[in-house]
Amino acid sequence: MSKIAAPKLPNGHPDRDLLCQEALEGEFLSLADQVHLSGWSPEEVATALMELADNYFLVNADLEMFELGAGVVLLSRKLH
């Protein structure tokens, strides 16, 4: 695993999400390639990565979820 760049901007800065994507991109593409070379289709790899990312977000994000009929879920920042 290569070294992933540390954040250079403070929490809350609007560019942090983009810089985090840039920091992860090389490892992400490497992982996707390894999985594809193991025999999984590009669609299977993409779907698995998206679902893993969604699950990671739901488990780790500092958010509260509010369920409103018909399966609609609204997310908002937790109040501390």
N, C-alpha and C positions, 0 to 999 in steps of 0.2 A: 504494500500500500504506500503510495506516495504521500508526501507531506501536503496537507490541505491548509491553505492560507487562513490565518486568523483574521477576525474582523478588524477593520481599521477605522470604522465609524462607530459612534456611540449608539446604544440601544435607542430605538425609536426613530432613527434617521431613515428617511424615505428610501434611500438607496441600498439599505442593508439586505433586503430580500434579493435584489438583483446580484449583489456582490456575493452572497451566499451561493446562489445558483452557479455563478462563475467559478467559485472555489470548488464546488462539488462536480462540475461538469465532466472533468477528465475521469474521475473514479466512476461516475455514473455510466458513462459511455463504455468504459472498460468492463464493468459488471454486465451491462446489457450484451456486449459482444461475447463474453464468456458464456453466458446463459444461452444465447443464440447458437454458439458453436457446439453446445452440449446437445443440441437437437430440438430445442424449443423454437417455435415460429416467432417472427418479429411481433406479431399481434399478441401472442401469448406472453411474451416478455413485457411488452408495453402494458398490457392489462395487469399483469402481476405487479409491476413496479408502481403503477397508479394506485392499485388497491393497497399495497404496502404503505405508500405515502399517505393515503387517506387515513389508514388505521393509525399510523404514527402521529399524524396531526390530531386525530380525535383523542388519543391517549395522552399526548404531551402538550397540546396547546392550552394556554391559560384562558380558556373560554368557558362560558356557561351555555348550555343548549336549552332552548325552549321549543317544545313541540307544539305545533298548532295544527289541528285537524288535517286530514288528507295527507299525512306523512310529511308535511312541510316542517323543516327544522330551521330555526333562526339561531345564529351564533352571535354572541356579544362578549366583549371583554369582561372578565370577572372583576367585580368591585372588591377592593381590599381595604 
